Amino acid sequence: MTIEVRAVTAEDEHAWRALYNGYRAFYRLPADETAAARTWQWILHGEHSLLGLVATVDGQPVGLANLRWFARPSTATLGLYLDDLYTSPEARAHGIGRALLRRAAEIAAHEGASVVRWITAADNATARRLYDAVADATPWVTYDMSPAAEPPR
């Protein structure tokens, strides 16, 4: 099996949406065609510094990675953030995720980034085995705060 990782093209929309919807379902997010359509447009047009990759086998997309650039003021460098990584269930355990991560690292190196960063669910044991093999887990804890008209007290 030959895995090719490349940037998404307009022709990938149907396959990308199926993968993206699979990603959302995996994380128990409700189906949301508006989110899928908006995210696809952002990726297709490079909005918000987004870059979309697909991994293909025999020309068919079987995995995706959605990445974006971010500034790192503490080091005065750029980083590449991996927002989403997903492999179709039938293609798992064949190196698709590893190939997508390898390509992300190559892009980051080519552009002079200082890190490729991502988060995952603590209970995602299968993915974490791969992540632990290719990257270092950090001691940082992630927080989400809702936007508000007034700052929280």
Secondary structure, DSSP 8 states (H G I E B T S, - for coil): --EEEEE--GGGHHHHHHHHHHHHHHTT----HHHHHHHHHHHHHTGGGEEEEEEEETTEEEEEEEEEEEEETTTTEEEEEEEEEEE-GGGTTSSHHHHHHHHHHHHHHHTT-SEEE----TT-HHHHHHHHHHS---S---------SS---
